[in-house]
């Protein structure tokens, strides 16, 4: 059946061309994150290494404010204060002065008198054999552990915020894709209904368009729900931060700029990652602390002596006495076993450090390799999306000229939309991987105090 190119068909062709050609509706306004990041870049003078990430990330100042005001960091701050107090307690030691006082009555049976007598003493254990210096070193390591633990909490909070941010951007990409396909399906449904009334298409084609519209309507509802859920999860945790309403301009399929790349070698970046990793540094400090604790326990195999002075009155003050007292417990076997256990704990901590270095190094290698391959995949998907969008445009033109079928046009339009969404999601994954690598290297969002 020969189709006549009506005004509705021409309108549909123009609409499909506009919708399927590179998602033009998504690029009318720049992303909020790009604007905020640009101002942050101008004020903070971001380095050439990190500046390519700025269009994709929220403003650094807003991130810092959100993290510092979060319950996570408030708890970490309190924990750091507890560690500081604990370190001071170790340095000062647990020895305490003991005051003793006795009062008694002496009865002289021969003289028939009663005499009041009393004695007062003060005593305190004394650290010796270098224990005071070891306690000072142990306190220093305890303070260092508390400081790194706080910095690690800040770093993990930044990683969590970044994951929530990119989860929202992925939901936003899915929702924009759903809106684009929904608009196309709605226009297609209106066109087919008009063509059906004019007898230009069959009832089957009209039903096919209606089914496609209902499918895409359901997909849009799911995408809207996912976007609302991601936005709610982000704003509930970071109430002071604004979310973008549009995808970053740099992710447009027709953007000329390529995705940021890693120019450093994997070995050099891995070593820098291992040197700056908070989790690993915490384990290193803890292993050093346990070694000092083992040395301290070995010294404790010889107990600390207790020294004191005393003064007393006997026979109602007729006699006074004063002197120095010294006491020292005999060590038991438990002190030896406690020292042996401390040495074993220190050795286990050192072994765990080496294991963690291997695991974290392998994890970084995996991230580096995934970034390189996914970056290539993102370029391929971008090229495929561009070709598919061009094919969709041509299929619409052919359909308006009476060539092809409605099902063919719907299939090509769906593939074009899916390829565009896949390209955007892959680009987001690449940018997220790079942002996480730069974050772990402390090249962005370095808020350690």
DAKA-V557492 format. One record per helix or strand. SS is the DSSP state (2 for helix, 1 for strand). FROM is the first residue (numbers start at 1). TO is the last residue. Records with the same first field share a line. If there is no record, write none. Layout:
SS = FROM-TO + FROM-TO
This chain:
2 = 7-20 + 24-27 + 32-44 + 51-56 + 60-68 + 71-92 + 131-197 + 203-237 + 249-251 + 266-276 + 278-299 + 333-400 + 406-440
1 = 97-108 + 113-126 + 305-314 + 319-327
